[in-house]
Each structure stands twice: as C-alpha cells, then as structure tokens.
Amino acid sequence: MGEILGLTDEEQLEVYKAVIDLVKSRIDKARSVDNNKKLMDEIEGLGKSLVERVKNRR
C-alpha cells in the first residue's frame, strides 16, 4: 500500500492505526445498539486479526 500511495513507513503505520481505531469504534457502536454477540465477536476477531497482521509487518 505504501508504495502505491507513496507513503513512508511511518505514514503507512499511521494509516493502519487509523483503520484499527475505526474498526474498534465501529465494534463499540455496534455493541451499544445490537445485542447480536456472535456477530460482534466475529467482527472483533477480524479487527484483532488485522492488528496482528500489522504488527507482524514491522
């Protein structure tokens, strides 16, 4: 992604962090309006998977 957009490693990391924050905030919002725990757990798992992938790229 960084090569395509011409981002430095630091800028790319900031984009990843912003995406992670967005996913977390969406999960929190969904939990506050919907009690479908299974779906929320799946979304949270996806977010955690994304975080691990970003950490492993470093």
Jmol script that loads the backbone (N, CA, C; Angstrom):
load data "model"
ATOM      1  N   MET A   1       0.829  -1.188   0.000  1.00  0.00           N
ATOM      2  CA  MET A   1       0.000   0.000   0.000  1.00  0.00           C
ATOM      3  C   MET A   1       0.871   1.247   0.000  1.00  0.00           C
ATOM      4  N   GLY A   2       1.910   1.244   0.809  1.00  0.00           N
ATOM      5  CA  GLY A   2       2.775   2.412   0.894  1.00  0.00           C
ATOM      6  C   GLY A   2       3.412   2.777  -0.424  1.00  0.00           C
ATOM      7  N   GLU A   3       3.826   1.765  -1.171  1.00  0.00           N
ATOM      8  CA  GLU A   3       4.459   2.025  -2.461  1.00  0.00           C
ATOM      9  C   GLU A   3       3.470   2.643  -3.442  1.00  0.00           C
ATOM     10  N   ILE A   4       2.257   2.150  -3.448  1.00  0.00           N
ATOM     11  CA  ILE A   4       1.240   2.644  -4.374  1.00  0.00           C
ATOM     12  C   ILE A   4       0.901   4.098  -4.078  1.00  0.00           C
ATOM     13  N   LEU A   5       0.750   4.421  -2.780  1.00  0.00           N
ATOM     14  CA  LEU A   5       0.368   5.769  -2.379  1.00  0.00           C
ATOM     15  C   LEU A   5       1.559   6.684  -2.120  1.00  0.00           C
ATOM     16  N   GLY A   6       2.745   6.122  -2.166  1.00  0.00           N
ATOM     17  CA  GLY A   6       3.937   6.915  -1.930  1.00  0.00           C
ATOM     18  C   GLY A   6       4.094   7.320  -0.474  1.00  0.00           C
ATOM     19  N   LEU A   7       3.697   6.445   0.430  1.00  0.00           N
ATOM     20  CA  LEU A   7       3.763   6.742   1.856  1.00  0.00           C
ATOM     21  C   LEU A   7       5.060   6.227   2.458  1.00  0.00           C
ATOM     22  N   THR A   8       5.563   6.961   3.431  1.00  0.00           N
ATOM     23  CA  THR A   8       6.712   6.462   4.189  1.00  0.00           C
ATOM     24  C   THR A   8       6.210   5.356   5.115  1.00  0.00           C
ATOM     25  N   ASP A   9       7.141   4.629   5.719  1.00  0.00           N
ATOM     26  CA  ASP A   9       6.754   3.576   6.673  1.00  0.00           C
ATOM     27  C   ASP A   9       5.951   4.169   7.825  1.00  0.00           C
ATOM     28  N   GLU A  10       6.377   5.336   8.302  1.00  0.00           N
ATOM     29  CA  GLU A  10       5.681   5.980   9.419  1.00  0.00           C
ATOM     30  C   GLU A  10       4.263   6.393   9.014  1.00  0.00           C
ATOM     31  N   GLU A  11       4.104   6.948   7.823  1.00  0.00           N
ATOM     32  CA  GLU A  11       2.771   7.336   7.353  1.00  0.00           C
ATOM     33  C   GLU A  11       1.883   6.114   7.171  1.00  0.00           C
ATOM     34  N   GLN A  12       2.459   5.044   6.658  1.00  0.00           N
ATOM     35  CA  GLN A  12       1.700   3.814   6.466  1.00  0.00           C
ATOM     36  C   GLN A  12       1.237   3.250   7.801  1.00  0.00           C
ATOM     37  N   LEU A  13       2.085   3.292   8.820  1.00  0.00           N
ATOM     38  CA  LEU A  13       1.726   2.831  10.146  1.00  0.00           C
ATOM     39  C   LEU A  13       0.582   3.678  10.705  1.00  0.00           C
ATOM     40  N   GLU A  14       0.607   4.980  10.472  1.00  0.00           N
ATOM     41  CA  GLU A  14      -0.468   5.856  10.930  1.00  0.00           C
ATOM     42  C   GLU A  14      -1.793   5.502  10.255  1.00  0.00           C
ATOM     43  N   VAL A  15      -1.750   5.148   8.977  1.00  0.00           N
ATOM     44  CA  VAL A  15      -2.966   4.728   8.273  1.00  0.00           C
ATOM     45  C   VAL A  15      -3.504   3.446   8.903  1.00  0.00           C
ATOM     46  N   TYR A  16      -2.633   2.478   9.156  1.00  0.00           N
ATOM     47  CA  TYR A  16      -3.058   1.230   9.793  1.00  0.00           C
ATOM     48  C   TYR A  16      -3.692   1.503  11.157  1.00  0.00           C
ATOM     49  N   LYS A  17      -3.053   2.378  11.946  1.00  0.00           N
ATOM     50  CA  LYS A  17      -3.595   2.710  13.265  1.00  0.00           C
ATOM     51  C   LYS A  17      -4.979   3.343  13.140  1.00  0.00           C
ATOM     52  N   ALA A  18      -5.144   4.206  12.151  1.00  0.00           N
ATOM     53  CA  ALA A  18      -6.442   4.856  11.957  1.00  0.00           C
ATOM     54  C   ALA A  18      -7.512   3.831  11.590  1.00  0.00           C
ATOM     55  N   VAL A  19      -7.162   2.860  10.761  1.00  0.00           N
ATOM     56  CA  VAL A  19      -8.111   1.810  10.379  1.00  0.00           C
ATOM     57  C   VAL A  19      -8.477   0.974  11.602  1.00  0.00           C
ATOM     58  N   ILE A  20      -7.489   0.641  12.410  1.00  0.00           N
ATOM     59  CA  ILE A  20      -7.740  -0.137  13.620  1.00  0.00           C
ATOM     60  C   ILE A  20      -8.668   0.628  14.561  1.00  0.00           C
ATOM     61  N   ASP A  21      -8.410   1.923  14.736  1.00  0.00           N
ATOM     62  CA  ASP A  21      -9.276   2.746  15.586  1.00  0.00           C
ATOM     63  C   ASP A  21     -10.698   2.794  15.039  1.00  0.00           C
ATOM     64  N   LEU A  22     -10.828   2.890  13.725  1.00  0.00           N
ATOM     65  CA  LEU A  22     -12.143   2.915  13.102  1.00  0.00           C
ATOM     66  C   LEU A  22     -12.888   1.598  13.339  1.00  0.00           C
ATOM     67  N   VAL A  23     -12.199   0.487  13.186  1.00  0.00           N
ATOM     68  CA  VAL A  23     -12.812  -0.823  13.425  1.00  0.00           C
ATOM     69  C   VAL A  23     -13.254  -0.938  14.889  1.00  0.00           C
ATOM     70  N   LYS A  24     -12.386  -0.515  15.805  1.00  0.00           N
ATOM     71  CA  LYS A  24     -12.723  -0.580  17.227  1.00  0.00           C
ATOM     72  C   LYS A  24     -13.941   0.282  17.535  1.00  0.00           C
ATOM     73  N   SER A  25     -13.968   1.482  17.005  1.00  0.00           N
ATOM     74  CA  SER A  25     -15.099   2.360  17.288  1.00  0.00           C
ATOM     75  C   SER A  25     -16.390   1.798  16.695  1.00  0.00           C
ATOM     76  N   ARG A  26     -16.299   1.159  15.544  1.00  0.00           N
ATOM     77  CA  ARG A  26     -17.492   0.543  14.927  1.00  0.00           C
ATOM     78  C   ARG A  26     -17.980  -0.627  15.766  1.00  0.00           C
ATOM     79  N   ILE A  27     -17.063  -1.415  16.288  1.00  0.00           N
ATOM     80  CA  ILE A  27     -17.436  -2.532  17.158  1.00  0.00           C
ATOM     81  C   ILE A  27     -18.134  -2.009  18.407  1.00  0.00           C
ATOM     82  N   ASP A  28     -17.550  -0.980  19.026  1.00  0.00           N
ATOM     83  CA  ASP A  28     -18.153  -0.410  20.229  1.00  0.00           C
ATOM     84  C   ASP A  28     -19.551   0.129  19.951  1.00  0.00           C
ATOM     85  N   LYS A  29     -19.708   0.812  18.836  1.00  0.00           N
ATOM     86  CA  LYS A  29     -21.022   1.363  18.483  1.00  0.00           C
ATOM     87  C   LYS A  29     -22.024   0.240  18.225  1.00  0.00           C
ATOM     88  N   ALA A  30     -21.590  -0.773  17.506  1.00  0.00           N
ATOM     89  CA  ALA A  30     -22.488  -1.890  17.194  1.00  0.00           C
ATOM     90  C   ALA A  30     -22.934  -2.592  18.470  1.00  0.00           C
ATOM     91  N   ARG A  31     -22.020  -2.749  19.412  1.00  0.00           N
ATOM     92  CA  ARG A  31     -22.376  -3.388  20.680  1.00  0.00           C
ATOM     93  C   ARG A  31     -23.405  -2.559  21.446  1.00  0.00           C
ATOM     94  N   SER A  32     -23.334  -1.248  21.307  1.00  0.00           N
ATOM     95  CA  SER A  32     -24.240  -0.395  22.072  1.00  0.00           C
ATOM     96  C   SER A  32     -25.660  -0.408  21.509  1.00  0.00           C
ATOM     97  N   VAL A  33     -25.831  -0.790  20.253  1.00  0.00           N
ATOM     98  CA  VAL A  33     -27.172  -0.774  19.649  1.00  0.00           C
ATOM     99  C   VAL A  33     -27.675  -2.158  19.263  1.00  0.00           C
ATOM    100  N   ASP A  34     -26.814  -3.168  19.337  1.00  0.00           N
ATOM    101  CA  ASP A  34     -27.205  -4.502  18.878  1.00  0.00           C
ATOM    102  C   ASP A  34     -26.668  -5.552  19.834  1.00  0.00           C
ATOM    103  N   ASN A  35     -27.506  -6.444  20.253  1.00  0.00           N
ATOM    104  CA  ASN A  35     -27.089  -7.480  21.189  1.00  0.00           C
ATOM    105  C   ASN A  35     -26.696  -8.779  20.499  1.00  0.00           C
ATOM    106  N   ASN A  36     -26.447  -8.747  19.219  1.00  0.00           N
ATOM    107  CA  ASN A  36     -26.061  -9.952  18.492  1.00  0.00           C
ATOM    108  C   ASN A  36     -24.594 -10.254  18.774  1.00  0.00           C
ATOM    109  N   LYS A  37     -24.326 -10.900  19.907  1.00  0.00           N
ATOM    110  CA  LYS A  37     -22.963 -11.135  20.384  1.00  0.00           C
ATOM    111  C   LYS A  37     -22.117 -11.943  19.403  1.00  0.00           C
ATOM    112  N   LYS A  38     -22.696 -12.925  18.774  1.00  0.00           N
ATOM    113  CA  LYS A  38     -21.907 -13.756  17.861  1.00  0.00           C
ATOM    114  C   LYS A  38     -21.341 -12.909  16.720  1.00  0.00           C
ATOM    115  N   LEU A  39     -22.169 -12.077  16.131  1.00  0.00           N
ATOM    116  CA  LEU A  39     -21.703 -11.226  15.040  1.00  0.00           C
ATOM    117  C   LEU A  39     -20.645 -10.247  15.539  1.00  0.00           C
ATOM    118  N   MET A  40     -20.862  -9.672  16.695  1.00  0.00           N
ATOM    119  CA  MET A  40     -19.895  -8.724  17.249  1.00  0.00           C
ATOM    120  C   MET A  40     -18.570  -9.409  17.554  1.00  0.00           C
ATOM    121  N   ASP A  41     -18.614 -10.632  18.043  1.00  0.00           N
ATOM    122  CA  ASP A  41     -17.386 -11.383  18.313  1.00  0.00           C
ATOM    123  C   ASP A  41     -16.630 -11.656  17.012  1.00  0.00           C
ATOM    124  N   GLU A  42     -17.349 -11.954  15.950  1.00  0.00           N
ATOM    125  CA  GLU A  42     -16.707 -12.192  14.658  1.00  0.00           C
ATOM    126  C   GLU A  42     -16.042 -10.919  14.145  1.00  0.00           C
ATOM    127  N   ILE A  43     -16.711  -9.793  14.292  1.00  0.00           N
ATOM    128  CA  ILE A  43     -16.141  -8.523  13.848  1.00  0.00           C
ATOM    129  C   ILE A  43     -14.917  -8.174  14.682  1.00  0.00           C
ATOM    130  N   GLU A  44     -15.014  -8.394  15.980  1.00  0.00           N
ATOM    131  CA  GLU A  44     -13.879  -8.117  16.857  1.00  0.00           C
ATOM    132  C   GLU A  44     -12.698  -9.015  16.490  1.00  0.00           C
ATOM    133  N   GLY A  45     -12.976 -10.272  16.184  1.00  0.00           N
ATOM    134  CA  GLY A  45     -11.909 -11.183  15.768  1.00  0.00           C
ATOM    135  C   GLY A  45     -11.228 -10.701  14.502  1.00  0.00           C
ATOM    136  N   LEU A  46     -12.006 -10.156  13.595  1.00  0.00           N
ATOM    137  CA  LEU A  46     -11.445  -9.609  12.363  1.00  0.00           C
ATOM    138  C   LEU A  46     -10.533  -8.435  12.683  1.00  0.00           C
ATOM    139  N   GLY A  47     -10.979  -7.569  13.585  1.00  0.00           N
ATOM    140  CA  GLY A  47     -10.158  -6.432  13.986  1.00  0.00           C
ATOM    141  C   GLY A  47      -8.857  -6.877  14.626  1.00  0.00           C
ATOM    142  N   LYS A  48      -8.931  -7.868  15.515  1.00  0.00           N
ATOM    143  CA  LYS A  48      -7.729  -8.378  16.169  1.00  0.00           C
ATOM    144  C   LYS A  48      -6.779  -9.012  15.156  1.00  0.00           C
ATOM    145  N   SER A  49      -7.346  -9.705  14.187  1.00  0.00           N
ATOM    146  CA  SER A  49      -6.528 -10.314  13.141  1.00  0.00           C
ATOM    147  C   SER A  49      -5.783  -9.239  12.351  1.00  0.00           C
ATOM    148  N   LEU A  50      -6.469  -8.143  12.064  1.00  0.00           N
ATOM    149  CA  LEU A  50      -5.848  -7.036  11.345  1.00  0.00           C
ATOM    150  C   LEU A  50      -4.702  -6.445  12.157  1.00  0.00           C
ATOM    151  N   VAL A  51      -4.927  -6.279  13.452  1.00  0.00           N
ATOM    152  CA  VAL A  51      -3.878  -5.736  14.328  1.00  0.00           C
ATOM    153  C   VAL A  51      -2.656  -6.645  14.303  1.00  0.00           C
ATOM    154  N   GLU A  52      -2.859  -7.951  14.402  1.00  0.00           N
ATOM    155  CA  GLU A  52      -1.736  -8.894  14.393  1.00  0.00           C
ATOM    156  C   GLU A  52      -0.983  -8.836  13.060  1.00  0.00           C
ATOM    157  N   ARG A  53      -1.719  -8.722  11.978  1.00  0.00           N
ATOM    158  CA  ARG A  53      -1.062  -8.660  10.666  1.00  0.00           C
ATOM    159  C   ARG A  53      -0.194  -7.411  10.562  1.00  0.00           C
ATOM    160  N   VAL A  54      -0.693  -6.304  11.082  1.00  0.00           N
ATOM    161  CA  VAL A  54       0.078  -5.060  11.051  1.00  0.00           C
ATOM    162  C   VAL A  54       1.319  -5.195  11.921  1.00  0.00           C
ATOM    163  N   LYS A  55       1.173  -5.767  13.107  1.00  0.00           N
ATOM    164  CA  LYS A  55       2.312  -5.951  13.999  1.00  0.00           C
ATOM    165  C   LYS A  55       3.374  -6.831  13.360  1.00  0.00           C
ATOM    166  N   ASN A  56       2.958  -7.861  12.646  1.00  0.00           N
ATOM    167  CA  ASN A  56       3.898  -8.800  12.033  1.00  0.00           C
ATOM    168  C   ASN A  56       4.612  -8.206  10.830  1.00  0.00           C
ATOM    169  N   ARG A  57       4.088  -7.135  10.266  1.00  0.00           N
ATOM    170  CA  ARG A  57       4.727  -6.493   9.117  1.00  0.00           C
ATOM    171  C   ARG A  57       5.925  -5.661   9.532  1.00  0.00           C
ATOM    172  N   ARG A  58       5.998  -5.319  10.803  1.00  0.00           N
ATOM    173  CA  ARG A  58       7.071  -4.439  11.276  1.00  0.00           C
ATOM    174  C   ARG A  58       8.338  -5.147  11.348  1.00  0.00           C
TER     175      ARG A  58
END
end "model"
wireframe off; spacefill off
backbone 0.3
color backbone group
